[in-house]
């Protein structure tokens, strides 16, 4: 099932690219069909998933036997949750109506990104993980550079160079980990089960630094985030939703899967500085976002803020201080934050795309009073904003509650400082809603169109899940099983299907 969930959208991308006669509508619905198929296959995996059972639905086919490299896929609770969320974001991005030329190639790249992104989250081979990590850069580079606006080609190039540099650091770390094993292997389960590098020593510290910088660029954390705002501002709305909702999670997911699980003792040595980076990202992202007068740039900087929460949770989980319960709570919160941010910020960027489709203008000062002509847009924007600022009853609150309870049990003073980020985030989103949807309606916006039927359905689906997680998070928390991630149970190669 997992292999099909990866290969079906890739095959659909290839088929769509080979059909020169496809209309824009036909290409869009082909992309929807491909992404929905992948989502349904992942739902089937979830239906057979047993919480707490380690890696499941494992499939393995030798690829480069002399190096111990294979097509290895499987899921635990964290990777399954992120794969499902990612597939849903891709369905939304494919279904979102957008006017563009070259629609066939555009939707083929979305299908391509669907396959490689899900492939990364289900990969159990370090080389396979790296291949999917790098291929994701290619798909996003073309979506931004070919169909973006403004200085899109420069933004796409900056994104590609930054993240490629980070991926090369990750590759170095992967090679050192594999060579340090008693017998060379890239099987992630084997490396997790028997971490090869001692906790002390310069080599382990340098490998940890390479991995954390590489994944920190992708996440992104301060000060490695400067590629993010231009990439978001100049990208089409659905591409921004994919970038924020899916690709950024590759960074935080990688932090858990590689340095935290494969180098636990070394990670524990440096957990405090990593937590400091997380808190700085929380505050920097919120404060800088508050200063932005460009709608999309403001949302972009909130990603630095929210990914800072996830990094803080990961750092707490990897610390040797505090109780095991506090560390498990922090990791649970970090994973829920990844899922919640993917849905919430994905929705916010689709909303920003709706503004661009109607006016080609992101300046907040050019709007006001839109709650009158566009009540559905106002309702969706307000709900997404409240979820992003962590309002109780919504997914963001569940994530932040777990992170901060865990953080107070390990680094109480850092947690107290980090709480200030929630206050600034609330101010920046409430200010945005007030400025855009209330007050006097400018004459130029009197005929501003409300959300269309497809746009409303897509946003309703994403935000309904945000509400569901906020009101009844038990199903997601049970799936994630942070205790199992920290304990790193090892599944037998070839188990499952």
C-alpha positions in Angstrom: 0.0 0.0 0.0 2.8 2.4 0.9 4.7 1.7 -2.3 1.5 2.4 -4.3 0.9 5.6 -2.3 4.2 6.8 -3.6 4.2 5.4 -7.1 0.6 6.2 -8.1 1.0 10.0 -8.1 4.5 9.7 -9.7 3.0 7.6 -12.5 0.1 10.1 -12.9 2.6 12.9 -13.2 4.4 11.1 -15.9 1.2 10.3 -17.7 0.0 13.9 -17.5 3.3 15.2 -18.8 3.0 12.8 -21.8 -0.5 14.0 -22.7 -0.1 17.2 -24.7 -3.8 17.5 -25.5 -4.9 17.8 -21.8 -7.1 20.9 -21.1 -6.5 23.0 -18.0 -9.7 21.5 -16.4 -8.7 18.0 -17.4 -5.2 18.4 -16.0 -6.5 19.8 -12.7 -8.9 16.9 -12.2 -6.3 14.4 -13.2 -4.1 15.9 -10.5 -7.0 15.7 -8.0 -7.6 12.0 -8.9 -3.9 11.2 -8.4 -3.6 12.9 -5.1 -6.9 11.5 -3.8 -5.7 8.0 -4.8 -2.6 8.4 -2.7 -4.6 9.7 0.2 -7.0 6.8 0.0 -4.2 4.3 0.0 -2.7 5.9 3.1 -6.2 5.7 4.8 -6.1 2.0 4.0 -2.7 1.8 5.7 -4.1 3.7 8.7 -7.1 1.3 8.9 -4.6 -1.6 9.5 -2.3 0.3 11.7 -1.9 -0.7 15.4 -0.8 2.1 17.7 2.4 1.3 19.6 3.5 -1.5 17.2 6.7 0.2 15.9 7.3 0.4 12.1 4.4 -1.3 10.2 3.3 -1.9 6.6 7.0 -2.5 5.9 8.1 -3.4 2.4 11.6 -4.0 1.3 13.2 -4.6 -2.2 17.0 -4.7 -2.7 18.3 -1.7 -4.7 22.1 -1.5 -4.3 22.8 -4.7 -2.3 26.6 -4.1 -2.1 25.9 -0.9 -0.1 23.0 -2.2 1.9 20.6 0.2 0.1 17.1 -0.9 -0.6 13.6 0.3 -1.4 12.4 0.3 2.2 9.2 1.9 3.3 7.1 1.7 6.4 5.4 3.9 9.0 5.2 4.5 12.6 2.7 6.9 14.2 4.7 10.1 13.4 5.4 9.3 9.8 1.8 8.1 9.2 0.3 11.3 10.6 2.6 13.4 8.5 2.0 11.4 5.4 -1.8 11.6 5.8 -1.6 15.4 6.4 0.7 15.9 3.4 -1.6 13.9 1.1 -4.6 16.0 2.2 -2.7 19.3 1.6 -1.8 18.0 -1.9 -5.5 17.2 -2.6 -6.3 20.8 -1.6 -3.6 22.3 -3.7 -4.6 20.2 -6.8 -8.3 21.1 -6.4 -7.7 24.8 -5.8 -8.8 26.8 -8.8 -6.1 29.0 -10.3 -5.7 30.8 -13.6 -2.4 29.9 -15.3 -0.7 29.0 -18.5 1.0 25.6 -18.9 -1.5 23.9 -16.7 -0.5 20.4 -17.7 3.0 20.9 -16.6 1.9 22.7 -13.4 -0.3 19.9 -12.3 2.2 17.3 -13.3 4.7 18.9 -10.9 2.2 18.9 -8.1 1.7 15.1 -8.7 5.4 14.7 -8.7 5.8 16.5 -5.4 3.0 14.4 -3.9 4.9 11.2 -4.7 8.3 12.3 -3.5 6.9 14.0 -0.3 5.0 11.0 0.8 8.0 8.9 -0.2 10.2 10.9 2.2 7.8 10.4 5.2 7.5 6.6 4.6 11.2 5.9 3.7 13.1 3.6 5.9 16.3 3.7 4.0 18.7 6.7 4.5 19.6 6.9 0.8 16.0 6.7 -0.3 15.1 9.4 2.3 17.9 11.6 0.8 16.8 11.0 -2.8 13.2 12.1 -2.0 14.5 15.1 0.1 16.5 16.4 -2.9 13.7 15.6 -5.5 11.3 17.8 -3.5 13.6 20.7 -4.2 13.3 20.2 -8.0 9.5 20.2 -8.0 9.1 23.3 -5.8 11.8 25.1 -7.8 9.8 24.8 -11.0 6.4 25.6 -9.3 7.9 28.9 -7.9 10.1 29.8 -10.9 7.7 29.0 -13.7 4.3 30.0 -12.2 5.2 32.5 -9.6 5.0 36.3 -9.8 7.2 39.2 -9.0 10.9 38.2 -8.8 9.9 34.5 -8.8 13.0 33.2 -10.6 15.3 34.8 -8.1 13.2 33.5 -5.2 13.2 30.0 -6.7 17.0 30.0 -7.2 17.6 31.2 -3.6 15.3 28.5 -2.3 17.1 25.8 -4.3 20.6 26.9 -3.5 19.9 27.3 0.3 18.1 24.0 0.6 20.6 22.1 -1.6 23.4 23.3 0.6 21.5 21.9 3.6 20.9 18.6 1.9 24.6 18.1 1.2 25.3 18.5 4.9 22.6 15.9 5.5 24.2 13.6 3.0 27.6 13.9 4.9 25.8 13.0 8.1 24.1 10.0 6.5 27.3 8.6 5.1 29.1 8.9 8.4 26.3 7.2 10.2 26.2 4.3 7.7 30.0 3.8 7.8 30.0 3.8 11.6 27.7 0.8 11.7 29.4 -2.6 12.3 28.3 -3.6 8.8 27.5 -0.8 6.4 23.8 -0.3 6.0 21.4 2.5 5.3 18.5 0.7 7.0 17.1 3.4 9.2 15.6 0.8 11.6 19.0 -0.7 12.2 20.7 2.7 12.9 17.9 3.7 15.2 18.0 0.4 17.1 21.8 0.6 17.6 23.1 4.2 17.3 26.6 3.8 16.0 28.3 7.0 17.2 29.3 7.5 20.9 27.7 10.4 22.6 31.0 12.1 23.3 33.6 13.1 20.8 34.2 15.6 18.1 33.0 13.4 15.2 29.5 12.9 16.7 29.2 16.6 17.5 30.1 17.5 13.9 27.7 15.0 12.4 25.0 16.4 14.7 25.8 19.9 13.6 25.7 19.0 9.9 22.3 17.3 10.3 20.8 20.1 12.4 22.0 22.8 10.1 20.7 20.9 7.0 17.3 20.2 8.6 17.3 23.7 10.2 17.5 25.3 6.7 14.6 23.3 5.5 12.5 23.9 8.7 13.5 26.9 8.7 14.9 28.2 12.0 16.5 31.5 12.7 19.0 32.6 11.2 18.7 30.0 8.4 15.2 31.3 7.3 16.0 34.1 4.9 15.1 32.1 1.8 11.6 31.5 3.0 9.8 34.9 2.7 10.6 35.6 -1.0 9.8 32.0 -1.9 6.4 32.3 -0.3 5.6 35.8 -1.5 6.4 35.1 -5.2 5.0 31.6 -5.4 1.4 30.8 -6.5 -1.0 30.2 -3.6 -1.2 26.4 -3.9 2.6 26.1 -4.1 3.0 28.2 -1.0 0.5 25.9 0.7 2.6 22.9 -0.3 5.8 24.6 0.8 4.6 25.6 4.2 2.2 22.6 4.8 4.5 19.8 3.6 8.1 20.7 2.7 8.9 22.6 5.9 7.9 19.5 7.9 10.6 17.5 6.2 13.0 19.6 8.3 11.4 18.9 11.7 10.6 15.3 10.8 14.3 14.8 9.8 15.4 16.2 13.1 13.4 13.6 15.0 14.2 10.7 12.7 17.9 11.2 12.3 19.7 13.2 15.0 17.2 12.5 17.8 16.6 8.8 17.1 20.0 7.9 15.6 22.2 10.0 17.9 20.3 10.2 21.1 23.3 10.7 23.5 24.9 13.4 21.3 21.6 15.1 20.9 21.1 15.2 24.6 24.4 16.9 25.0 23.3 19.8 22.8 19.6 19.8 23.6 19.7 23.1 25.4 21.3 25.1 22.6 18.8 23.5 20.2 16.0 24.6 22.5 17.4 28.1 22.5 17.3 28.2 18.7 13.7 27.1 18.9 12.8 29.9 21.3 14.6 32.5 19.3 12.8 31.4 16.2 9.5 31.6 18.1 10.1 35.2 19.1 11.9 36.4 15.9 9.3 34.9 13.6 6.4 36.5 15.6 7.9 39.9 16.0 9.1 40.2 12.4 5.7 38.9 11.1 4.0 41.6 13.2 6.0 44.3 11.3 5.0 43.1 7.8 2.4 45.0 5.8 2.4 42.4 3.0 -0.2 39.7 3.7 1.8 36.8 2.3 5.0 37.9 3.9 3.3 38.1 7.3 2.0 34.6 7.0 5.4 33.4 5.8 7.2 34.7 8.9 4.6 33.0 11.2 6.0 29.7 9.8 9.4 30.5 11.4 7.5 31.2 14.6 5.4 28.0 14.5 8.3 25.8 13.5 10.2 27.2 16.4 7.5 25.6 18.7 8.2 22.3 17.0 12.0 22.6 17.4 11.5 23.5 21.1 9.4 20.4 21.5 12.0 18.2 19.8 14.8 19.6 21.8 12.9 19.0 25.1 12.2 15.4 23.9 15.9 14.8 23.3 17.1 16.3 26.6 18.5 14.1 29.4 16.9 16.4 32.0 13.3 16.2 33.3 11.0 13.3 33.4 10.2 10.8 30.6 6.6 12.0 30.7 7.6 15.6 30.1 9.8 14.6 27.1 7.0 12.4 25.6 4.5 15.3 26.0 6.9 17.7 24.2 7.5 15.3 21.3 3.8 14.7 21.0 3.2 18.4 20.9 6.0 18.8 18.2 4.4 16.2 15.9 0.9 17.7 16.5 2.3 21.1 15.7 3.7 19.8 12.4 0.2 18.4 11.5 -1.7 21.4 12.7 0.7 23.9 11.0 0.4 22.0 7.8 -3.4 22.3 7.8 -3.7 25.8 9.2 -0.9 27.6 7.3 -1.7 25.6 4.2 -5.2 27.1 4.4 -3.9 30.6 5.1 -1.7 30.5 2.0 -4.6 29.2 -0.1 -6.6 32.2 1.2 -3.7 34.5 0.3 -3.8 33.0 -3.2 -7.5 33.9 -3.4 -6.5 37.5 -2.8 -3.9 37.4 -5.5 -6.3 35.8 -8.0 -8.8 38.6 -7.4 -6.6 41.7 -7.1 -2.9 40.8 -7.6 -2.2 42.7 -4.4 -1.0 41.6 -1.0 -0.7 45.0 0.7 -2.8 45.0 3.8 -3.3 48.8 3.7 -5.2 48.4 0.4 -8.0 46.4 2.0 -10.7 46.9 4.6 -14.3 46.0 5.3 -14.2 42.8 3.2 -16.5 41.0 5.7 -19.4 42.6 3.8 -18.8 41.5 0.2 -16.9 38.3 1.1 -18.4 36.8 4.3 -17.2 33.2 3.5 -13.6 34.4 3.0 -13.8 36.4 6.2 -15.1 33.4 8.1 -12.4 31.0 6.8 -9.7 33.6 7.4 -10.8 34.3 10.9 -11.0 30.6 11.8 -7.6 29.9 10.4 -6.1 32.9 12.1 -7.6 31.9 15.5 -6.2 28.4 15.0 -2.8 29.7 14.2 -2.7 31.9 17.3 -3.5 28.9 19.4 -7.1 29.4 20.4 -8.5 26.6 22.6 -10.7 24.2 20.8 -8.5 24.3 17.7 -5.5 22.2 16.6 -2.9 24.8 17.3 -3.8 24.9 21.0 -3.5 21.1 21.4 0.1 21.2 20.0 1.3 24.2 22.0 -0.3 22.9 25.2 1.7 19.7 25.0 4.9 21.5 24.0 4.8 24.0 26.8 3.8 21.5 29.5 6.7 19.3 28.5 9.1 22.3 28.2 8.1 23.6 31.7 9.1 20.2 33.0 12.6 20.4 31.5 13.5 24.0 30.6 11.0 26.1 32.6 12.7 29.5 32.0 12.9 28.9 28.3 9.2 27.8 28.2 8.3 31.1 30.0 10.1 33.2 27.4 8.6 31.2 24.6 5.1 31.9 25.8 5.6 35.6 24.8 5.5 34.4 21.2 1.9 33.3 21.6 1.0 36.9 22.7 2.7 38.5 19.7 1.2 35.9 17.3 -2.3 36.8 18.7 -1.6 40.5 18.1 -0.4 40.0 14.5 -3.3 37.9 13.4 -6.0 39.9 15.2 -4.5 43.0 13.6 -4.6 41.4 10.2 -8.3 40.3 10.5 -9.3 43.8 11.7 -7.4 45.6 9.0 -8.6 43.4 6.1 -12.2 42.5 7.0 -13.5 45.3 9.2 -13.6 49.1 9.1 -14.3 51.1 5.9 -14.6 49.2 2.6 -12.4 51.0 -0.1 -14.3 51.9 -3.2 -11.9 49.8 -5.3 -12.9 46.7 -3.3 -16.7 47.2 -3.4 -17.1 44.3 -5.9 -14.6 42.0 -4.3 -15.7 38.4 -5.1 -16.3 36.0 -2.3 -15.0 32.4 -2.2 -16.2 30.3 -5.0 -17.8 26.9 -4.4 -14.6 24.9 -4.9 -12.5 27.3 -2.8 -15.1 27.1 0.0 -15.2 23.3 -0.1 -11.4 23.0 0.0 -11.0 25.4 2.9 -14.0 23.9 4.8 -12.4 20.4 4.6 -9.0 21.6 5.9 -10.5 23.7 8.6 -13.0 21.1 9.7 -10.0 18.8 10.5 -8.4 21.7 12.4 -11.5 21.9 14.6 -11.8 18.1 14.9 -8.2 17.9 16.2 -8.9 20.8 18.6 -12.1 19.3 20.0 -11.2 15.6 19.9 -7.5 15.0 19.6 -7.4 11.5 21.1 -7.3 9.7 17.8 -4.3 11.7 16.6 -2.4 11.5 19.9 -2.9 7.7 20.0 -1.6 7.4 16.4 1.5 9.5 17.2 2.6 7.5 20.2 5.6 9.6 21.2 6.7 7.1 23.8 7.1 4.6 21.0 9.2 7.0 18.9 11.5 7.7 21.8 11.8 4.0 22.6 12.5 3.3 18.9 11.1 -0.2 18.6 12.6 -2.1 15.7 10.4 -4.0 13.2 11.7 -7.0 11.4 12.8 -6.3 7.8 10.2 -7.4 5.4 7.4 -7.4 7.9 4.0 -6.2 6.8 3.1 -5.5 3.2 
